[in-house]
């Protein structure tokens, strides 16, 4: 079983990499969203005409990462923040497993695994050892 995960996501794609710090192996999943979500408004209604997130997309991501103990959420733009907020509202116990959220451009799966390993090694050094 993999202990750590990194999620790279934008509004159309989530790349999930599961791994352990003691192994160079990793597993990957891709979850595809339903494209740009638009809401049709009548004239004079406040809002930009875009949903803040796709709940079906976010639910699928949350289901896939439910067994990981520490999760790093990365990606461009605001989708990563919206996903962390979604977890906080819809799955608060699961939100406790989010170790961080950082801006990061698209990477290969191997590059994502390496980036996340470095992140968690740094985080472990800063965490008091009991």
C-alpha positions as CSV (number, residue, x, y, z in Angstrom):
1,X,0.0,0.0,0.0
2,X,1.3,3.5,-0.8
3,X,1.3,6.0,2.0
4,X,1.8,9.3,0.0
5,X,0.1,10.8,-3.0
6,X,0.5,13.8,-5.2
7,X,-2.4,15.2,-7.2
8,X,-1.6,17.5,-10.1
9,X,-4.9,19.0,-11.3
10,X,-6.4,21.6,-13.5
11,X,-10.1,21.9,-14.4
12,X,-9.9,19.1,-17.0
13,X,-7.5,16.5,-15.6
14,X,-6.2,15.1,-12.4
15,X,-3.0,13.1,-12.3
16,X,-2.7,11.1,-9.1
17,X,0.6,9.4,-8.2
18,X,0.8,7.1,-5.2
19,X,4.2,6.2,-3.7
20,X,6.2,5.4,-0.6
21,X,9.3,7.3,0.4
22,X,11.3,4.1,0.8
23,X,10.8,2.9,-2.8
24,X,11.4,4.3,-6.2
25,X,8.2,2.7,-7.5
26,X,5.0,4.6,-8.0
27,X,1.5,4.0,-9.4
28,X,-0.5,6.6,-11.5
29,X,-4.1,7.3,-12.3
30,X,-5.7,9.9,-14.6
31,X,-9.1,11.2,-13.9
32,X,-10.7,13.4,-16.6
33,X,-13.2,16.1,-15.8
34,X,-16.1,17.1,-18.0
35,X,-14.4,20.1,-19.6
36,X,-15.3,23.7,-19.0
37,X,-18.3,24.0,-16.8
38,X,-20.6,26.9,-17.8
39,X,-23.7,28.1,-16.1
40,X,-26.2,30.0,-18.2
41,X,-27.4,33.2,-16.5
42,X,-30.2,35.5,-17.2
43,X,-29.4,39.2,-17.8
44,X,-28.6,41.1,-14.6
45,X,-27.6,38.0,-12.6
46,X,-24.3,38.4,-10.7
47,X,-21.6,35.9,-11.6
48,X,-19.1,35.2,-14.3
49,X,-21.0,32.2,-15.8
50,X,-18.5,29.6,-14.6
51,X,-18.9,27.0,-11.9
52,X,-16.3,27.1,-9.2
53,X,-15.7,23.3,-9.6
54,X,-17.2,20.1,-11.0
55,X,-18.5,18.1,-8.0
56,X,-18.5,14.9,-10.0
57,X,-14.8,15.4,-10.9
58,X,-13.8,16.3,-7.4
59,X,-15.7,13.4,-5.9
60,X,-13.9,11.0,-8.2
61,X,-10.5,12.4,-7.2
62,X,-11.4,12.2,-3.5
63,X,-12.6,8.6,-3.9
64,X,-9.3,7.7,-5.5
65,X,-7.1,9.3,-2.8
66,X,-9.2,8.0,0.2
67,X,-6.6,5.4,1.3
68,X,-3.6,7.7,1.3
69,X,-2.3,9.1,4.6
70,X,-0.5,12.2,3.2
71,X,-1.5,14.1,0.1
72,X,0.1,17.0,-1.8
73,X,-2.1,18.9,-4.1
74,X,-0.4,20.8,-7.0
75,X,-1.2,22.4,-10.2
76,X,-1.8,25.7,-12.0
77,X,-4.5,28.3,-11.3
78,X,-7.3,28.0,-8.8
79,X,-8.5,24.4,-9.3
80,X,-6.2,23.0,-6.6
81,X,-7.5,25.5,-4.1
82,X,-11.1,24.7,-5.0
83,X,-10.4,21.0,-4.5
84,X,-8.9,21.5,-1.1
85,X,-11.9,23.7,-0.2
86,X,-14.2,20.9,-1.5
87,X,-12.5,18.4,0.8
88,X,-12.8,20.7,3.7
89,X,-16.6,21.1,3.2
90,X,-17.6,17.7,1.8
91,X,-15.0,15.4,3.4
92,X,-13.4,17.1,6.4
93,X,-11.8,13.9,7.7
94,X,-10.1,13.4,4.4
95,X,-9.0,17.1,4.2
96,X,-6.8,16.5,7.3
97,X,-4.6,14.3,5.1
98,X,-3.7,17.2,2.8
99,X,-0.1,18.1,3.6
100,X,0.1,21.0,1.3
101,X,-1.0,22.8,-1.8
102,X,1.5,24.4,-4.3
103,X,1.6,26.0,-7.7
104,X,3.2,23.7,-10.2
105,X,3.2,23.5,-14.0
106,X,2.4,20.2,-15.8
107,X,5.0,17.5,-15.3
108,X,5.5,13.9,-16.3
109,X,4.4,11.2,-13.8
110,X,8.0,10.5,-12.8
111,X,8.7,14.2,-12.3
112,X,5.6,14.5,-10.1
113,X,6.7,11.6,-8.0
114,X,10.2,13.1,-7.6
115,X,8.8,16.5,-6.7
116,X,6.4,15.0,-4.1
117,X,9.2,12.8,-2.6
118,X,11.3,16.0,-2.1
119,X,8.3,17.8,-0.6
120,X,7.5,15.0,1.9
121,X,11.2,14.6,2.8
122,X,11.4,18.3,3.6
123,X,8.1,18.1,5.5
124,X,9.3,15.1,7.6
125,X,12.5,17.0,8.6
126,X,10.4,19.9,9.8
127,X,8.0,17.7,11.8
128,X,8.9,16.9,15.4
129,X,9.8,13.2,15.8
130,X,8.0,11.6,18.7
